[in-house]
């Protein structure tokens, strides 16, 4: 915490008045905010996930000369991927992740480097760099004050031969080649240091165990390293271990915001609208499960859930998966003893399935709906509503059944 605040203080002090302007503004969820000349954009969110895309921009303004040293390869379609994640999280949970995008081509700015290499002393590039990291700080502060902890996903694309995700936690390939015992000693250097300090699992388990990000991606059919079945990149294989954003905004320096750099292959994940949507849905499913297992939350939407519980005594969580086939899980929490009924309706308001009507004590409940009505007949494809009702309040979620 101290170190992070210290670094933040230094660069806020060094930078110009526009940083103060960024912080003075209020940010509405559902809106988009731009830095100068729209070089950087920020979509504020209300869930504990922050998505950053530094290398997908294509703007080449004449006022910023080309960078003369460092890497300039663009990560195609990563900006579009970040937007797809925003849509997928909203579709599945009703909440928005925070999104920060650089629209400048990497020849003009590399926000995933320290400012000298990033902007090469051009004042407009430096301003865009400062806005980019300023927006990440604003998002991180918002998540930390709302939820106490959170996660940054830094979205990249690689052109390596092996078609797998490379997940960077600031551990080199050489480190990952070591035994679990050795890897465990690197927890405090990693971008998930805070998570490791508060977990019952070993650090090696967190990065390559059964519930690691890599393992969860592989369950979604996307090859990933490190993971349960690919614990290290393997001898001589190229591997990106994380960069400036994971370093500065993850928890290696303190704070409770963890980070991972995800380098994705192109064909099948980034290359078409359909594939980006599938990839974004996989990222959503992975973090829904990850937050559930490692943060002890119902899923991505939990913070909102807690607020609602406080005001109404219960909360109905967005079903997962959604859309679904053949079944979906409906979860709800009760904070007091109360008569609760859960009923599913179709889009015309006709009752389809009476799930339960019971006196519930404090606790978490879940019901798996297999898409059948009260008569045991599978319902048609379409939109359905689950309504949870107490004597004084009700709450409805929208579910999409696909055959
Ligand atoms: Zn990149």
Boltz pocket constraint, residues with backbone or C-beta under 6 A from the ligand:
constraints:
  - pocket:
      binder: B
      contacts: [[A, 55], [A, 73], [A, 75], [A, 155], [A, 156], [A, 157]]
      max_distance: 6.0
